[in-house]
Amino acid sequence: MLKIIKKNVLQISCLLCFFYGATATAAQNNANLTITLAKPTFVLPMFTGPYSEREASIAPEEYETAERLRELLSNDNKEAVLKELESFFDIELSPAMLSLKAQIYFSLAKYKKAEETFKKVLSRKPQLVRVHRDLGQLYLLQNKPKLARHHFSEAVSFGSNEAIVHGQLGYLNLTLHGAFSAITSYQQAMTLQPEEVQWQQGLLSSLSQARMYESAQALLSELIGKNPTNKKLWLNQAVLALNMNDTRQALVSLEMAIMLGEKDDNNIRTATQLHLQMHSYDRALVLIKQHLDKPVLNMVLLNEYLTWLNQVDMWQQASKLLDGLESKVETMNNRNQSIYFTHKAKISLKQNKMVKADSYYNIALEKDPTNGSALIDYALYASTEKDYIKAEILYTRASALPKNMKEAFLGKAQLYLSMQDHESALKELQKAYARFPDLHYLPEQIDIIKNIIRTRNKVSI
């Protein structure tokens, strides 16, 4: 959500130009709008129609009062200004004076009164750009995005040419109506404030979501050329490259961000995974070791890294990684120790050390009986060793865990097929399909097994 920072001084130097620009500004923080690209379209100037009065001016009889209030405002004495304005009926005040009153309510966090007063001004002069802008900011502050968007849109339609208005309208269009509706507003904001990061990020995000990747790439390349040491831009480049299925460019961009100090766990993990996919194993191992070299071991990361290394058959490197963590095992909780010993068991199998593997699996399940991965892996190992009773027990335990139920049903069915127990295999497949109808291939397998059972029964008769 776009964040607003209230400014106690609402630029009530509006009196300096006879409200001569009274503004209640609720400046906004840079929106955390991440990423990516699209094609900078050419925005043609819009015809705004005949001239209409878009700024409020005070009535001649208010000049004396205005001078007195201006002096109070220059001393930041908003309460005194408000007290004097409240001594008048609203109908007695010009739209300019009434706007000032609303702005002071806003600055003093009297939002309900500010809203009501802004509306009174607009009921008399609906074309006042600054009032629409201030009311839009008030609604943003109150987390009313639809109302805020309406008033920013009104401000633009009446001729506002402030970057903040176009930028806020772009953000609200992006969040409420999608990327295409935001592009022009962000482009206009960038035209007025080309160095403002908030508008750059908003336009990148809009272009990316609109899948205008070439335009987004053009914008991002320009931004990187101006500021090549900005790691956030390189991260944006990485995301864009992934959206375009350019794995190599994504990895290069991530490495540039890492070189510039990027340490986010997710980004380091993504870089590691990309290195493994592209077979740059040495660099992947360097990142893994650096990433895990912390006082508190992140077991989620360790588990992912070890799984990836196993998938690319780098079990020797995985073994060294685990060996380097032996001193930390005692500090782990039971669940994490179970994960550690599960991977030790997998590596022992790769090394043909079956006794050790069996021992490690038992330790893993002793530490955490609900470790579904250990149950499934151990059951598969027991099945290959033709220890069918143990495998059946392990699959049964795993089938009680929602996360591992599907794999357990299928594994148990395969176990029964290996034992030539077609009736039991059929029951497991039927249970699997009843629970997981997305397994579209199972009906065919079920029919095949039924035919085998019927054929066997006929032969026996």
TIFIPA-229802 format. One record per residue (C-alpha): residue number from 1; residue in one letter; x, y, z. Coordinates in pm, 1 decimal, always signed. Layout:
BEGIN
nr,rest,x,y,z
NUM,A,X,Y,Z $
...
// end
This chain:
BEGIN
nr,rest,x,y,z
1,M,+0.0,+0.0,+0.0 $
2,L,+127.3,+340.9,-85.6 $
3,K,+237.0,+501.8,+236.2 $
4,I,+176.4,+863.8,+326.5 $
5,I,+382.5,+1072.5,+564.6 $
6,K,+183.3,+1351.2,+721.3 $
7,K,+351.1,+1687.5,+718.8 $
8,N,+244.5,+1898.0,+1010.9 $
9,V,+317.2,+2205.5,+809.4 $
10,L,+71.8,+2166.4,+527.9 $
11,Q,+238.7,+2424.5,+313.3 $
12,I,-6.1,+2669.1,+451.7 $
13,S,+196.0,+2930.1,+287.9 $
14,C,-113.3,+2925.2,+77.7 $
15,L,-179.1,+3272.4,+201.9 $
16,L,+145.1,+3386.8,+47.7 $
17,C,-34.2,+3371.3,-281.3 $
18,F,-371.4,+3421.1,-132.5 $
19,F,-404.7,+3073.8,-61.4 $
20,Y,-222.2,+3143.9,-323.9 $
21,G,-151.5,+2787.7,-329.3 $
22,A,-273.0,+2649.5,-1.0 $
23,T,-173.5,+2286.7,+14.2 $
24,A,-223.6,+2012.8,+265.6 $
25,T,+52.2,+1778.3,+169.2 $
26,A,+68.6,+1424.8,+289.1 $
27,A,+396.1,+1329.2,+126.1 $
28,Q,+433.6,+964.2,+44.8 $
29,N,+718.2,+724.5,+93.0 $
30,N,+861.9,+554.7,-205.5 $
31,A,+624.0,+272.4,-281.6 $
32,N,+778.8,-65.6,-263.9 $
33,L,+683.6,-135.1,-618.3 $
34,T,+918.2,-391.7,-751.5 $
35,I,+1010.8,-448.0,-1097.5 $
36,T,+1008.8,-463.3,-1447.0 $
37,L,+958.1,-351.9,-1786.6 $
38,A,+755.9,-256.6,-2077.0 $
39,K,+758.2,-29.0,-2369.1 $
40,P,+775.8,+345.2,-2319.1 $
41,T,+481.0,+466.9,-2515.9 $
42,F,+468.7,+820.7,-2650.4 $
43,V,+222.9,+1025.7,-2446.7 $
44,L,+69.1,+1307.2,-2649.4 $
45,P,-42.9,+1624.5,-2469.8 $
46,M,-413.7,+1618.0,-2397.0 $
47,F,-647.9,+1903.5,-2484.2 $
48,T,-789.8,+2025.2,-2156.0 $
49,G,-1080.8,+2220.8,-2291.9 $
50,P,-1169.0,+2583.8,-2240.6 $
51,Y,-1001.1,+2767.1,-1957.0 $
52,S,-1182.9,+2752.3,-1627.1 $
53,E,-1091.4,+2891.7,-1290.7 $
54,R,-892.7,+2616.2,-1119.8 $
55,E,-750.1,+2809.2,-823.1 $
56,A,-943.1,+2978.1,-547.4 $
57,S,-894.8,+3345.5,-473.8 $
58,I,-1002.3,+3533.2,-166.8 $
59,A,-1277.1,+3791.5,-170.4 $
60,P,-1170.2,+4160.2,-157.0 $
61,E,-1330.2,+4200.6,+186.6 $
62,E,-1104.6,+3922.1,+318.9 $
63,Y,-774.2,+4093.0,+237.9 $
64,E,-727.7,+4231.4,+586.3 $
65,T,-808.5,+3898.7,+746.5 $
66,A,-578.4,+3723.0,+502.8 $
67,E,-283.2,+3943.4,+594.9 $
68,R,-340.8,+3876.6,+963.5 $
69,L,-368.7,+3501.8,+908.6 $
70,R,-60.0,+3499.6,+691.9 $
71,E,+142.3,+3642.3,+977.2 $
72,L,+7.4,+3380.3,+1216.6 $
73,L,+91.4,+3106.2,+968.6 $
74,S,+444.4,+3236.2,+925.6 $
75,N,+482.4,+3177.5,+1300.5 $
76,D,+330.5,+2828.9,+1265.1 $
77,N,+38.6,+2928.6,+1484.0 $
78,K,-218.9,+2709.7,+1312.2 $
79,E,-446.2,+2685.8,+1615.9 $
80,A,-492.5,+3062.7,+1622.3 $
81,V,-566.8,+3066.3,+1249.5 $
82,L,-821.0,+2790.0,+1292.7 $
83,K,-984.0,+2968.1,+1586.3 $
84,E,-1034.4,+3282.4,+1379.1 $
85,L,-1166.2,+3089.2,+1078.3 $
86,E,-1408.2,+2898.9,+1301.0 $
87,S,-1549.6,+3231.6,+1423.7 $
88,F,-1709.8,+3262.9,+1078.4 $
89,F,-1989.5,+3057.2,+933.3 $
90,D,-1862.0,+2849.5,+641.9 $
91,I,-2098.1,+3031.0,+410.6 $
92,E,-1926.9,+3358.2,+502.5 $
93,L,-1586.1,+3235.1,+387.2 $
94,S,-1465.7,+3242.1,+29.2 $
95,P,-1361.2,+2907.3,-124.2 $
96,A,-998.0,+3008.6,-66.5 $
97,M,-1052.1,+3075.1,+304.2 $
98,L,-1260.4,+2759.5,+336.9 $
99,S,-981.5,+2561.2,+166.6 $
100,L,-734.0,+2700.2,+418.2 $
101,K,-961.3,+2592.9,+701.5 $
102,A,-978.6,+2239.8,+560.4 $
103,Q,-601.9,+2225.9,+522.1 $
104,I,-545.8,+2327.3,+882.2 $
105,Y,-789.3,+2059.5,+998.1 $
106,F,-583.2,+1815.9,+789.5 $
107,S,-253.9,+1933.1,+941.7 $
108,L,-395.0,+1892.5,+1292.9 $
109,A,-514.3,+1537.3,+1211.9 $
110,K,-880.3,+1637.5,+1236.8 $
111,Y,-955.7,+1425.8,+934.1 $
112,K,-1333.5,+1409.5,+954.5 $
113,K,-1366.9,+1789.0,+972.6 $
114,A,-1107.7,+1827.5,+697.5 $
115,E,-1302.1,+1592.1,+470.9 $
116,E,-1631.4,+1769.1,+534.4 $
117,T,-1477.7,+2109.8,+471.1 $
118,F,-1301.9,+2003.2,+150.4 $
119,K,-1636.7,+1871.5,+24.1 $
120,K,-1805.2,+2202.2,+101.1 $
121,V,-1543.1,+2381.6,-105.7 $
122,L,-1596.0,+2145.4,-399.0 $
123,S,-1972.7,+2183.8,-377.8 $
124,R,-1916.9,+2552.3,-449.6 $
125,K,-1623.7,+2522.0,-690.5 $
126,P,-1585.9,+2164.1,-819.4 $
127,Q,-1299.4,+2259.9,-1052.2 $
128,L,-1048.8,+2350.9,-778.9 $
129,V,-748.4,+2132.8,-857.4 $
130,R,-567.0,+2169.2,-526.6 $
131,V,-871.1,+2076.3,-323.6 $
132,H,-914.5,+1756.4,-524.6 $
133,R,-544.8,+1683.0,-473.6 $
134,D,-557.9,+1745.8,-97.5 $
135,L,-875.0,+1543.8,-53.6 $
136,G,-716.5,+1259.7,-252.7 $
137,Q,-417.6,+1263.2,-18.2 $
138,L,-650.0,+1264.6,+281.2 $
139,Y,-827.0,+955.1,+150.3 $
140,L,-492.5,+785.7,+83.6 $
141,L,-396.8,+851.8,+443.8 $
142,Q,-725.2,+695.4,+555.0 $
143,N,-670.9,+390.2,+330.7 $
144,K,-964.1,+469.7,+103.4 $
145,P,-800.6,+408.1,-235.3 $
146,K,-1112.5,+426.8,-452.6 $
147,L,-1209.1,+768.8,-319.8 $
148,A,-848.1,+884.4,-340.5 $
149,R,-825.2,+771.2,-701.9 $
150,H,-1144.7,+957.8,-790.3 $
151,H,-1013.0,+1289.0,-661.5 $
152,F,-666.0,+1251.6,-815.6 $
153,S,-839.1,+1173.8,-1143.6 $
154,E,-1054.5,+1485.1,-1103.3 $
155,A,-744.1,+1693.9,-1033.1 $
156,V,-583.5,+1569.9,-1354.6 $
157,S,-900.2,+1623.6,-1556.5 $
158,F,-911.4,+1985.2,-1434.8 $
159,G,-553.6,+2044.0,-1542.9 $
160,S,-322.3,+1942.9,-1259.3 $
161,N,+33.8,+1910.0,-1378.0 $
162,E,+198.9,+1801.7,-1053.7 $
163,A,+414.2,+1490.8,-1060.5 $
164,I,+283.6,+1375.7,-722.5 $
165,V,-75.5,+1374.7,-849.0 $
166,H,+5.7,+1181.4,-1166.2 $
167,G,+224.9,+940.7,-969.4 $
168,Q,-38.0,+874.1,-705.0 $
169,L,-299.8,+825.6,-974.7 $
170,G,-65.3,+581.6,-1149.1 $
171,Y,-16.8,+381.0,-829.2 $
172,L,-388.4,+365.8,-756.0 $
173,N,-470.7,+268.7,-1114.8 $
174,L,-208.1,-4.6,-1094.6 $
175,T,-347.1,-148.3,-771.2 $
176,L,-715.2,-103.3,-853.8 $
177,H,-741.6,-143.8,-1230.7 $
178,G,-426.2,-307.7,-1362.5 $
179,A,-105.8,-215.5,-1537.5 $
180,F,-229.1,-59.5,-1860.8 $
181,S,-431.4,+205.3,-1677.4 $
182,A,-121.4,+313.4,-1482.7 $
183,I,+139.0,+352.6,-1756.8 $
184,T,+40.6,+695.2,-1887.1 $
185,S,+14.6,+845.2,-1537.8 $
186,Y,+357.1,+713.8,-1440.0 $
187,Q,+502.8,+841.2,-1765.8 $
188,Q,+361.9,+1186.3,-1697.4 $
189,A,+501.7,+1181.9,-1343.9 $
190,M,+842.4,+1080.1,-1479.9 $
191,T,+826.7,+1355.1,-1741.0 $
192,L,+782.8,+1608.7,-1462.7 $
193,Q,+1027.2,+1445.6,-1218.2 $
194,P,+1256.7,+1217.1,-1421.3 $
195,E,+1493.5,+1150.5,-1130.0 $
196,E,+1222.0,+1041.7,-883.9 $
197,V,+1280.8,+673.4,-801.4 $
198,Q,+919.3,+621.8,-703.5 $
199,W,+794.7,+698.9,-1053.4 $
200,Q,+1071.3,+495.3,-1217.4 $
201,Q,+979.2,+191.5,-1009.6 $
202,G,+608.4,+242.5,-1072.6 $
203,L,+656.6,+264.2,-1448.0 $
204,L,+883.5,-42.2,-1447.1 $
205,S,+627.7,-237.6,-1250.9 $
206,S,+343.6,-128.7,-1478.1 $
207,L,+533.3,-210.1,-1796.3 $
208,S,+635.1,-546.6,-1657.6 $
209,Q,+285.1,-644.8,-1550.8 $
210,A,+157.4,-536.3,-1891.2 $
211,R,+418.2,-771.1,-2044.5 $
212,M,+570.7,-483.0,-2238.7 $
213,Y,+913.6,-629.3,-2178.0 $
214,E,+1105.2,-455.8,-2454.5 $
215,S,+992.1,-112.9,-2336.5 $
216,A,+1067.4,-200.5,-1977.4 $
217,Q,+1413.1,-321.8,-2079.1 $
218,A,+1477.2,+5.1,-2261.3 $
219,L,+1381.0,+205.6,-1952.9 $
220,L,+1580.9,-14.2,-1719.1 $
221,S,+1891.0,-3.2,-1939.6 $
222,E,+1874.1,+375.5,-1934.0 $
223,L,+1843.1,+380.4,-1554.3 $
224,I,+2132.0,+136.9,-1507.4 $
225,G,+2345.7,+340.5,-1744.4 $
226,K,+2292.5,+646.3,-1524.7 $
227,N,+2345.6,+461.2,-1197.0 $
228,P,+2536.7,+133.8,-1251.1 $
229,T,+2609.4,+87.8,-879.4 $
230,N,+2242.2,+71.8,-779.4 $
231,K,+2188.3,-291.3,-681.9 $
232,K,+1809.5,-252.6,-684.4 $
233,L,+1822.2,-178.3,-1055.4 $
234,W,+2025.8,-494.1,-1115.8 $
235,L,+1769.4,-692.7,-917.5 $
236,N,+1497.8,-545.0,-1136.2 $
237,Q,+1704.3,-648.4,-1437.5 $
238,A,+1724.6,-1002.9,-1300.3 $
239,V,+1348.1,-1026.3,-1252.3 $
240,L,+1287.5,-890.9,-1600.2 $
241,A,+1530.3,-1142.3,-1750.8 $
242,L,+1351.9,-1428.5,-1572.1 $
243,N,+1019.6,-1302.9,-1709.5 $
244,M,+1176.7,-1314.9,-2055.9 $
245,N,+1318.8,-1664.3,-1989.9 $
246,D,+1672.6,-1526.9,-2026.0 $
247,T,+1837.5,-1731.9,-1752.1 $
248,R,+2191.0,-1622.4,-1831.2 $
249,Q,+2106.3,-1251.0,-1814.1 $
250,A,+1914.6,-1308.4,-1491.4 $
251,L,+2217.0,-1475.0,-1335.8 $
252,V,+2458.2,-1203.5,-1454.4 $
253,S,+2229.6,-937.5,-1309.3 $
254,L,+2196.6,-1121.9,-977.6 $
255,E,+2573.9,-1157.6,-954.9 $
256,M,+2611.5,-783.2,-1014.6 $
257,A,+2366.5,-716.8,-730.6 $
258,I,+2558.2,-958.2,-503.5 $
259,M,+2884.9,-786.5,-592.7 $
260,L,+2721.8,-456.0,-492.2 $
261,G,+2625.9,-596.1,-151.6 $
262,E,+2299.5,-781.8,-199.5 $
263,K,+2246.1,-1024.2,+92.4 $
264,D,+1878.2,-1110.8,+80.8 $
265,D,+1835.2,-1483.9,+148.0 $
266,N,+1586.4,-1535.9,-132.7 $
267,N,+1804.9,-1364.0,-392.4 $
268,I,+2118.6,-1556.1,-290.7 $
269,R,+1920.2,-1878.7,-304.0 $
270,T,+1789.4,-1795.7,-652.2 $
271,A,+2141.8,-1719.7,-774.4 $
272,T,+2260.9,-2052.7,-635.2 $
273,Q,+1979.6,-2242.3,-804.1 $
274,L,+2053.2,-2072.3,-1137.1 $
275,H,+2422.7,-2162.4,-1109.5 $
276,L,+2329.1,-2525.7,-1050.1 $
277,Q,+2091.9,-2521.8,-1347.5 $
278,M,+2366.8,-2379.1,-1567.4 $
279,H,+2625.5,-2626.0,-1433.2 $
280,S,+2848.0,-2357.5,-1280.2 $
281,Y,+2887.2,-2578.5,-975.6 $
282,D,+3197.2,-2417.9,-825.2 $
283,R,+3029.9,-2079.4,-792.9 $
284,A,+2714.3,-2243.7,-658.1 $
285,L,+2916.1,-2410.9,-383.1 $
286,V,+3086.0,-2082.0,-294.1 $
287,L,+2745.6,-1913.9,-255.9 $
288,I,+2609.3,-2204.8,-53.7 $
289,K,+2899.6,-2196.9,+191.7 $
290,Q,+2883.9,-1819.3,+228.2 $
291,H,+2510.0,-1828.8,+273.8 $
292,L,+2521.2,-2093.9,+543.0 $
293,D,+2820.7,-1943.2,+724.6 $
294,K,+2612.2,-1770.5,+989.1 $
295,P,+2591.8,-1800.1,+1368.8 $
296,V,+2241.9,-1947.1,+1342.8 $
297,L,+2208.4,-2219.6,+1080.2 $
298,N,+1912.5,-2181.5,+845.6 $
299,M,+1792.8,-2540.1,+813.2 $
300,V,+1532.8,-2455.6,+550.0 $
301,L,+1810.2,-2327.2,+325.4 $
302,L,+2037.7,-2618.7,+410.2 $
303,N,+1764.3,-2866.1,+323.8 $
304,E,+1701.4,-2695.0,-10.6 $
305,Y,+2069.8,-2679.0,-98.6 $
306,L,+2133.6,-3041.9,-9.8 $
307,T,+1827.9,-3147.4,-211.2 $
308,W,+1952.9,-2953.6,-514.4 $
309,L,+2303.7,-3099.3,-483.9 $
310,N,+2155.0,-3446.9,-465.8 $
311,Q,+1944.9,-3378.9,-777.4 $
312,V,+2256.1,-3290.9,-978.9 $
313,D,+2440.5,-3592.2,-833.7 $
314,M,+2684.5,-3377.7,-633.3 $
315,W,+2657.0,-3599.6,-327.6 $
316,Q,+3029.7,-3573.9,-252.1 $
317,Q,+2999.7,-3196.5,-218.4 $
318,A,+2684.7,-3244.4,-11.7 $
319,S,+2875.9,-3482.7,+213.8 $
320,K,+3151.7,-3225.5,+270.3 $
321,L,+2890.0,-2964.2,+347.8 $
322,L,+2731.8,-3188.6,+610.2 $
323,D,+3069.2,-3281.8,+756.2 $
324,G,+3140.1,-2913.3,+807.9 $
325,L,+2822.9,-2883.3,+1015.0 $
326,E,+2890.1,-3167.8,+1258.2 $
327,S,+2988.2,-2925.6,+1534.5 $
328,K,+2647.2,-2758.0,+1510.1 $
329,V,+2433.6,-3072.5,+1527.3 $
330,E,+2405.1,-3067.9,+1905.5 $
331,T,+2270.2,-2712.3,+1895.0 $
332,M,+1989.6,-2809.3,+1655.6 $
333,N,+1639.6,-2892.4,+1772.0 $
334,N,+1502.4,-3243.0,+1709.5 $
335,R,+1328.6,-3149.1,+1386.4 $
336,N,+1643.1,-2999.6,+1235.0 $
337,Q,+1854.3,-3292.6,+1352.2 $
338,S,+1607.7,-3522.0,+1176.6 $
339,I,+1659.9,-3330.4,+849.8 $
340,Y,+2037.6,-3347.9,+898.5 $
341,F,+2041.7,-3724.8,+951.2 $
342,T,+1801.1,-3783.4,+661.7 $
343,H,+2055.4,-3626.1,+427.6 $
344,K,+2334.0,-3825.8,+592.8 $
345,A,+2134.5,-4139.5,+513.6 $
346,K,+2087.8,-4038.7,+148.4 $
347,I,+2458.9,-3977.0,+106.5 $
348,S,+2541.5,-4309.6,+270.1 $
349,L,+2321.3,-4482.0,+12.8 $
350,K,+2515.8,-4307.9,-264.7 $
351,Q,+2834.3,-4441.7,-103.3 $
352,N,+2683.7,-4793.9,-81.6 $
353,K,+2711.9,-4782.6,+298.3 $
354,M,+2381.2,-4954.6,+363.9 $
355,V,+2428.8,-5019.7,+735.1 $
356,K,+2509.6,-4655.0,+798.5 $
357,A,+2214.6,-4546.8,+587.0 $
358,D,+1980.9,-4767.7,+787.6 $
359,S,+2121.8,-4626.7,+1111.3 $
360,Y,+2087.1,-4264.9,+998.3 $
361,Y,+1725.2,-4316.6,+888.3 $
362,N,+1641.9,-4462.8,+1227.2 $
363,I,+1805.2,-4169.2,+1404.3 $
364,A,+1618.3,-3922.8,+1181.5 $
365,L,+1282.1,-4082.8,+1264.4 $
366,E,+1369.7,-4109.1,+1630.6 $
367,K,+1435.9,-3733.1,+1636.7 $
368,D,+1116.1,-3653.6,+1441.1 $
369,P,+863.1,-3935.9,+1381.0 $
370,T,+665.7,-3701.7,+1152.0 $
371,N,+951.8,-3642.0,+908.0 $
372,G,+760.7,-3740.8,+595.2 $
373,S,+1063.1,-3715.9,+367.8 $
374,A,+1255.9,-3959.5,+587.5 $
375,L,+959.3,-4198.7,+601.9 $
376,I,+918.5,-4204.6,+223.1 $
377,D,+1292.4,-4235.0,+153.1 $
378,Y,+1338.7,-4506.4,+414.2 $
379,A,+1036.6,-4698.3,+281.7 $
380,L,+1176.6,-4684.9,-71.9 $
381,Y,+1514.0,-4806.2,+54.8 $
382,A,+1349.8,-5091.0,+252.6 $
383,S,+1151.5,-5189.3,-56.6 $
384,T,+1465.9,-5213.5,-270.9 $
385,E,+1618.2,-5428.5,+3.0 $
386,K,+1302.9,-5647.2,-16.2 $
387,D,+1218.9,-5570.4,+346.4 $
388,Y,+854.1,-5538.8,+251.5 $
389,I,+710.0,-5546.3,+599.9 $
390,K,+921.3,-5249.2,+710.6 $
391,A,+844.0,-5064.5,+387.5 $
392,E,+470.1,-5121.9,+435.5 $
393,I,+483.1,-4986.9,+791.0 $
394,L,+679.0,-4680.1,+682.1 $
395,Y,+441.3,-4602.6,+393.6 $
396,T,+143.9,-4643.5,+629.6 $
397,R,+296.9,-4391.2,+870.9 $
398,A,+368.4,-4148.7,+587.7 $
399,S,+10.4,-4177.3,+455.0 $
400,A,-113.4,-4023.9,+781.4 $
401,L,+73.5,-3702.2,+700.5 $
402,P,-125.8,-3472.5,+464.4 $
403,K,+189.5,-3341.6,+297.8 $
404,N,+313.0,-3691.9,+213.4 $
405,M,-15.9,-3875.8,+169.3 $
406,K,-18.9,-3884.0,-211.1 $
407,E,+338.6,-4009.1,-238.4 $
408,A,+274.2,-4267.4,+34.1 $
409,F,-36.6,-4410.9,-139.2 $
410,L,+148.1,-4442.8,-469.5 $
411,G,+460.9,-4584.9,-307.8 $
412,K,+260.4,-4840.6,-114.5 $
413,A,+73.6,-4943.6,-429.3 $
414,Q,+404.8,-4997.1,-606.8 $
415,L,+526.4,-5198.3,-308.7 $
416,Y,+225.7,-5430.8,-333.3 $
417,L,+278.9,-5471.0,-708.0 $
418,S,+637.8,-5574.3,-637.0 $
419,M,+493.7,-5833.5,-396.3 $
420,Q,+240.1,-5948.1,-662.5 $
421,D,-38.2,-5845.9,-422.5 $
422,H,-263.3,-5692.1,-687.8 $
423,E,-572.6,-5668.0,-467.5 $
424,S,-389.6,-5454.9,-209.8 $
425,A,-228.9,-5245.0,-483.4 $
426,L,-575.7,-5184.4,-631.3 $
427,K,-710.2,-5062.3,-295.3 $
428,E,-422.3,-4818.8,-254.5 $
429,L,-466.9,-4676.5,-605.0 $
430,Q,-841.2,-4639.1,-550.9 $
431,K,-777.6,-4454.1,-224.1 $
432,A,-522.2,-4233.6,-397.6 $
433,Y,-761.0,-4143.1,-681.0 $
434,A,-1051.7,-4077.9,-444.2 $
435,R,-836.2,-3840.6,-243.3 $
436,F,-641.8,-3690.1,-534.6 $
437,P,-861.3,-3676.6,-848.1 $
438,D,-589.0,-3473.8,-1022.4 $
439,L,-403.3,-3803.1,-1077.1 $
440,H,-569.5,-3844.7,-1415.3 $
441,Y,-360.6,-4141.4,-1520.3 $
442,L,-475.9,-4362.4,-1232.0 $
443,P,-809.2,-4486.0,-1379.4 $
444,E,-618.0,-4649.8,-1661.4 $
445,Q,-378.4,-4814.5,-1415.6 $
446,I,-670.5,-4925.2,-1200.1 $
447,D,-840.3,-5087.4,-1501.5 $
448,I,-518.6,-5270.6,-1593.8 $
449,I,-485.7,-5413.5,-1242.8 $
450,K,-853.1,-5513.3,-1240.7 $
451,N,-799.8,-5699.2,-1566.9 $
452,I,-496.6,-5875.8,-1421.7 $
453,I,-702.0,-5984.4,-1120.2 $
454,R,-991.3,-6107.7,-1338.7 $
455,T,-755.1,-6296.5,-1568.1 $
456,R,-577.6,-6459.1,-1276.6 $
457,N,-907.4,-6559.9,-1116.7 $
458,K,-1027.4,-6717.1,-1441.8 $
459,V,-704.9,-6915.5,-1474.3 $
460,S,-731.3,-7039.9,-1116.4 $
461,I,-1088.8,-7155.3,-1181.8 $
// end
